């Protein structure tokens, strides 16, 4: 049976002691070399996103260390030391790996790399300002992961008119219905919004709410009394005399009232009940007409004297168109008539007036006192031409 070659090498060969010596010498040299090599390495701690990794390295710079350890660093990452920084024993290198996040502002999307972890810090680093009225999809103090999306709805001002109250409020793009819900505004059954509830709210919009209420109003109101007239032949025509005073009645009326923002816009009578009937006013109306043949004062008959004469028309201010003796002045355009003081010239007397002619003393006037008369003319121009003058008058038989 042949012997093992290895046994021959170490035990069966006559040169065995020499070979063993050489083998152990080489092995010792390798071990010493390895120990010396390892002993010259520098200990370094790499802290990657909060996790520590301890390494030994112969790398001269931070860049060489990362290449040696096959660590892929990008330009977006954050290092506590520059890449060309010299490696020192016991050195701690903080490495924050960048992550990509998507920010969507009012529907517009942008992607960015960041080494920040919290939403607020990410937005600050991107120079995105957030107001207290903006809506952010993720809380500002929350940490996010690679690939997360941050949605931001920027707030804007709109005018809110609620009834008679007006104010400026902040909101984000939403529907009118959601806006009212955000503002905690409740609509009653009859209230209305002057926009469609599914309309989109836009910057500088005006959202007006009309507050509508329907109420029942019961009021007591007066009823005017009617006026009854009775002919009276003992009174001169045109004169009136109250026989009995009227008295107003009273009625209870029920109204349905519609108010918009506190103002009444519609009032409908629903019910009416007479509480007190009105009492008619009775008036006697004179029908007596005095003609030129009426009796004349004894002392005035045939008398001739001077008077101050002015002129008036049937349509003068304050004139009724009917004389004190009941003559229709406007219906008799050719009538010759004068207004007199009955204590001087009796009504119904036939007279002659200088510059005017024959006439009847058939009217009176508040300003006609004593030796003064007013001659009747048909137009204002005639009255102006007549003016004021002294004339001779004669009371005829």
LOLUM-277432 format. One record per residue (C-alpha): x, y, z negated; residue in three letters. Coordinates in steps of 0.2 Angstrom, whole numbers. Each point is the difference from the previous one (the first is absolute). Example, Ala and Ser with C-alpha at 12.3 -4.5 7.8 and 13.67 -1.06 7.14 Angstrom:
<recs>
REC|u|v|w|aa
REC|62|-22|-39|ala
REC|6|17|3|ser
</recs>
This chain:
<recs>
REC|u|v|w|aa
REC|0|0|0|unk
REC|7|17|5|unk
REC|2|14|-12|unk
REC|-9|17|0|unk
REC|10|13|10|unk
REC|-3|13|-14|unk
REC|7|-12|-13|unk
REC|15|-3|11|unk
REC|2|19|2|unk
REC|0|3|-19|unk
REC|5|-17|-7|unk
REC|7|-11|13|unk
REC|13|11|7|unk
REC|17|2|-6|unk
REC|-1|19|2|unk
REC|-15|1|-12|unk
REC|7|11|-14|unk
REC|6|13|13|unk
REC|-17|1|8|unk
REC|-9|2|-16|unk
REC|11|14|-5|unk
REC|-2|9|16|unk
REC|-19|-2|0|unk
REC|-2|7|-18|unk
REC|12|14|4|unk
REC|-11|5|15|unk
REC|-16|-1|-10|unk
REC|7|10|-14|unk
REC|5|14|12|unk
REC|-17|0|8|unk
REC|-9|1|-17|unk
REC|12|14|-6|unk
REC|-2|10|17|unk
REC|-19|-2|-2|unk
REC|0|6|-18|unk
REC|11|14|4|unk
REC|-11|5|15|unk
REC|-16|-1|-10|unk
REC|8|10|-14|unk
REC|4|14|11|unk
REC|-19|3|5|unk
REC|-9|14|-8|unk
REC|-17|-2|-8|unk
REC|-14|11|7|unk
REC|-19|1|-5|unk
REC|-12|3|14|unk
REC|-17|6|-6|unk
REC|-12|-3|15|unk
REC|-18|8|-4|unk
REC|3|-3|-18|unk
REC|7|-18|1|unk
REC|18|-3|-5|unk
REC|12|-10|10|unk
REC|18|-2|-7|unk
REC|14|-4|13|unk
REC|19|-1|1|unk
REC|8|8|15|unk
REC|16|4|8|unk
REC|-9|14|11|unk
REC|8|17|0|unk
REC|-16|10|3|unk
REC|-19|-1|-3|unk
REC|-2|-3|18|unk
REC|12|-15|1|unk
REC|-9|-7|-16|unk
REC|-17|0|9|unk
REC|8|-7|16|unk
REC|9|-14|-11|unk
REC|-16|-5|-9|unk
REC|-10|1|16|unk
REC|-12|14|-7|unk
REC|-9|9|14|unk
REC|-1|19|-5|unk
REC|-10|12|11|unk
REC|1|19|2|unk
REC|-16|2|-10|unk
REC|7|-9|-15|unk
REC|6|9|-15|unk
REC|17|-4|-8|unk
REC|7|7|-16|unk
REC|17|1|8|unk
REC|6|5|18|unk
REC|4|-14|12|unk
REC|19|5|0|unk
REC|1|1|-19|unk
REC|14|-11|-7|unk
REC|-4|-16|-10|unk
REC|4|1|-18|unk
REC|0|-14|-13|unk
REC|-16|0|-9|unk
REC|-8|11|12|unk
REC|-20|1|1|unk
REC|-7|4|17|unk
REC|-19|4|0|unk
REC|-8|-5|16|unk
REC|-18|5|4|unk
REC|-7|-8|15|unk
REC|-11|11|11|unk
REC|-18|-5|4|unk
REC|-11|6|14|unk
REC|-17|7|-4|unk
REC|-14|7|10|unk
REC|-8|17|-5|unk
REC|-17|4|8|unk
REC|-6|18|-2|unk
REC|-17|4|6|unk
REC|1|-14|13|unk
REC|17|4|6|unk
REC|13|-13|-3|unk
REC|19|1|-3|unk
REC|13|-13|-6|unk
REC|15|4|-11|unk
REC|14|-9|-9|unk
REC|2|4|-18|unk
REC|10|-6|-15|unk
REC|-13|7|-12|unk
REC|-12|-12|-9|unk
REC|-15|11|-6|unk
REC|-13|8|11|unk
REC|3|17|-7|unk
REC|19|-1|3|unk
REC|-2|-6|17|unk
REC|-11|14|5|unk
REC|11|13|-8|unk
REC|15|-7|9|unk
REC|-10|2|16|unk
REC|-5|18|-4|unk
REC|-18|-5|0|unk
REC|-9|11|-12|unk
REC|-16|-7|-9|unk
REC|-13|12|-8|unk
REC|-11|-5|-15|unk
REC|-15|-1|13|unk
REC|9|-12|12|unk
REC|-5|-18|0|unk
REC|15|-13|0|unk
REC|-4|-18|3|unk
REC|13|-6|-13|unk
REC|3|8|-17|unk
REC|14|12|0|unk
REC|9|-9|-14|unk
REC|-1|-18|8|unk
REC|15|-9|7|unk
REC|-2|-6|18|unk
REC|8|-14|11|unk
REC|7|-1|17|unk
REC|-13|2|13|unk
REC|-13|8|-11|unk
REC|-11|14|7|unk
REC|-5|17|-9|unk
REC|-15|8|6|unk
REC|-3|18|-4|unk
REC|-16|11|4|unk
REC|5|18|-2|unk
REC|-13|11|-8|unk
REC|-7|16|7|unk
REC|-13|13|-6|unk
REC|-18|1|5|unk
REC|-14|12|-6|unk
REC|-14|-8|-10|unk
REC|-16|9|-2|unk
REC|-11|-9|-12|unk
REC|-17|10|-1|unk
REC|6|17|-5|unk
REC|17|-5|-7|unk
REC|15|2|12|unk
REC|18|-6|-3|unk
REC|15|-7|9|unk
REC|5|-18|-3|unk
REC|14|-12|6|unk
REC|-4|-16|9|unk
REC|7|-12|12|unk
REC|-6|-6|17|unk
REC|-16|-9|-4|unk
REC|-19|0|4|unk
REC|-12|13|-7|unk
REC|-9|-14|-10|unk
REC|17|-6|-8|unk
REC|5|19|-3|unk
REC|-16|2|-10|unk
REC|3|-15|-10|unk
REC|18|5|-4|unk
REC|-7|17|-6|unk
REC|-13|-9|-10|unk
REC|-14|9|8|unk
REC|-17|-8|0|unk
REC|-14|4|12|unk
REC|-18|0|-6|unk
REC|-14|-6|11|unk
REC|-4|16|9|unk
REC|18|7|1|unk
REC|9|1|16|unk
REC|18|2|7|unk
REC|3|11|15|unk
REC|11|-13|8|unk
REC|-2|-18|4|unk
REC|5|-12|-14|unk
REC|11|-10|12|unk
REC|9|15|7|unk
REC|19|1|-3|unk
REC|5|13|-12|unk
REC|14|12|8|unk
REC|11|14|-7|unk
REC|-10|16|-3|unk
REC|-17|-8|2|unk
REC|-15|7|-9|unk
REC|-11|-13|-8|unk
REC|-16|8|-6|unk
REC|-13|-8|-11|unk
REC|-18|7|0|unk
REC|-8|-4|-17|unk
REC|-19|-2|4|unk
REC|-13|-1|-13|unk
REC|-19|-2|1|unk
REC|-10|8|-15|unk
REC|-19|3|-4|unk
REC|-4|18|-4|unk
REC|-17|4|-8|unk
REC|-3|19|-1|unk
REC|-15|11|-4|unk
REC|-3|14|13|unk
REC|-13|14|2|unk
REC|-13|0|13|unk
REC|-4|17|8|unk
REC|-18|5|-2|unk
REC|-11|3|16|unk
REC|-7|17|4|unk
REC|-18|2|4|unk
REC|-7|16|8|unk
REC|-17|7|-1|unk
REC|-7|15|11|unk
REC|-6|15|-11|unk
REC|-10|14|9|unk
REC|2|12|-14|unk
REC|19|1|2|unk
REC|8|10|14|unk
REC|7|-11|14|unk
REC|18|-5|-3|unk
REC|-2|1|-19|unk
REC|1|-15|-11|unk
REC|-5|-4|-18|unk
REC|4|-15|-10|unk
REC|-16|-8|-7|unk
REC|9|-14|-10|unk
REC|18|-4|-2|unk
REC|7|-17|6|unk
REC|9|-12|-10|unk
REC|14|-12|6|unk
REC|-2|-19|-3|unk
REC|12|-13|-5|unk
REC|6|-16|8|unk
REC|12|-14|-4|unk
REC|10|-6|14|unk
REC|11|-15|1|unk
REC|15|1|12|unk
REC|13|-13|6|unk
REC|16|10|0|unk
REC|16|-6|10|unk
REC|16|8|-6|unk
REC|17|-1|8|unk
REC|15|5|-11|unk
REC|-13|9|-12|unk
REC|-8|10|14|unk
REC|-18|-3|5|unk
REC|-1|-5|18|unk
REC|-18|-7|1|unk
REC|-16|2|-10|unk
REC|-15|-10|4|unk
REC|-17|3|-9|unk
REC|-6|-17|-6|unk
REC|-15|5|-12|unk
REC|-10|15|-4|unk
REC|-13|2|-15|unk
REC|-10|16|-3|unk
REC|1|5|-18|unk
REC|-10|16|1|unk
REC|-10|7|15|unk
REC|3|17|6|unk
REC|-13|14|-2|unk
REC|-4|11|16|unk
REC|3|18|0|unk
REC|-16|10|6|unk
REC|3|16|10|unk
REC|-14|12|6|unk
REC|4|8|17|unk
REC|-8|16|4|unk
REC|-10|2|16|unk
REC|-7|18|-2|unk
REC|4|11|15|unk
REC|0|19|-2|unk
REC|-5|10|16|unk
REC|2|18|5|unk
REC|-18|3|-6|unk
REC|5|-3|-18|unk
REC|-5|13|-12|unk
REC|12|15|-2|unk
REC|4|10|-15|unk
REC|-11|15|-1|unk
REC|14|12|-4|unk
REC|11|-6|14|unk
REC|-13|1|14|unk
REC|4|15|12|unk
REC|16|4|-9|unk
REC|15|5|10|unk
REC|18|1|-8|unk
REC|18|-4|3|unk
REC|8|-17|-4|unk
REC|17|-8|2|unk
REC|-1|-14|13|unk
REC|11|-15|4|unk
REC|-4|-15|11|unk
REC|0|-19|-2|unk
REC|-3|-15|11|unk
REC|-11|-16|-3|unk
REC|16|-10|-1|unk
REC|10|11|-13|unk
REC|9|-8|-14|unk
REC|-13|-5|-13|unk
REC|-14|3|11|unk
REC|-13|-14|1|unk
REC|-8|5|16|unk
REC|-17|3|-8|unk
REC|-5|17|-7|unk
REC|-7|3|-17|unk
REC|-17|1|7|unk
REC|2|-17|9|unk
REC|4|7|18|unk
REC|11|-11|10|unk
REC|14|12|5|unk
REC|9|-12|11|unk
REC|-15|-5|10|unk
REC|-5|18|5|unk
REC|14|8|9|unk
REC|-10|15|5|unk
REC|-6|4|-18|unk
REC|3|17|-7|unk
REC|1|-2|-19|unk
REC|9|9|-14|unk
REC|5|-5|-18|unk
REC|-6|12|-13|unk
REC|-2|3|-19|unk
REC|-18|-4|-3|unk
REC|0|13|-14|unk
REC|3|13|14|unk
REC|-8|-7|15|unk
REC|-14|-14|-3|unk
REC|3|-16|9|unk
REC|-11|-2|16|unk
REC|1|19|3|unk
REC|1|6|18|unk
REC|15|12|2|unk
REC|9|11|13|unk
REC|19|1|-2|unk
REC|10|13|9|unk
REC|11|-9|13|unk
REC|-8|-17|-3|unk
REC|-19|3|4|unk
REC|-16|-7|-7|unk
REC|2|-15|-12|unk
REC|-7|-10|-14|unk
REC|7|1|-18|unk
REC|0|-19|-1|unk
REC|16|-5|-10|unk
REC|10|5|-16|unk
REC|18|-2|-5|unk
REC|10|0|-16|unk
REC|10|15|6|unk
REC|-15|10|6|unk
REC|-5|11|-14|unk
REC|-8|18|0|unk
REC|1|10|16|unk
REC|9|-13|10|unk
REC|-5|-12|14|unk
REC|7|-14|11|unk
REC|-5|-1|18|unk
REC|-2|-17|9|unk
REC|11|-2|15|unk
REC|4|-17|9|unk
REC|19|0|2|unk
REC|15|5|-11|unk
REC|6|12|14|unk
REC|-16|10|-1|unk
REC|1|0|-19|unk
REC|18|7|1|unk
REC|-5|13|13|unk
REC|-14|6|-12|unk
REC|11|1|-15|unk
REC|-5|11|-15|unk
REC|-9|16|3|unk
REC|-14|11|-7|unk
REC|-16|0|10|unk
REC|-18|7|-1|unk
REC|-14|-12|-4|unk
REC|-18|2|0|unk
REC|-13|-12|-8|unk
REC|-15|0|11|unk
REC|-18|-2|-4|unk
</recs>
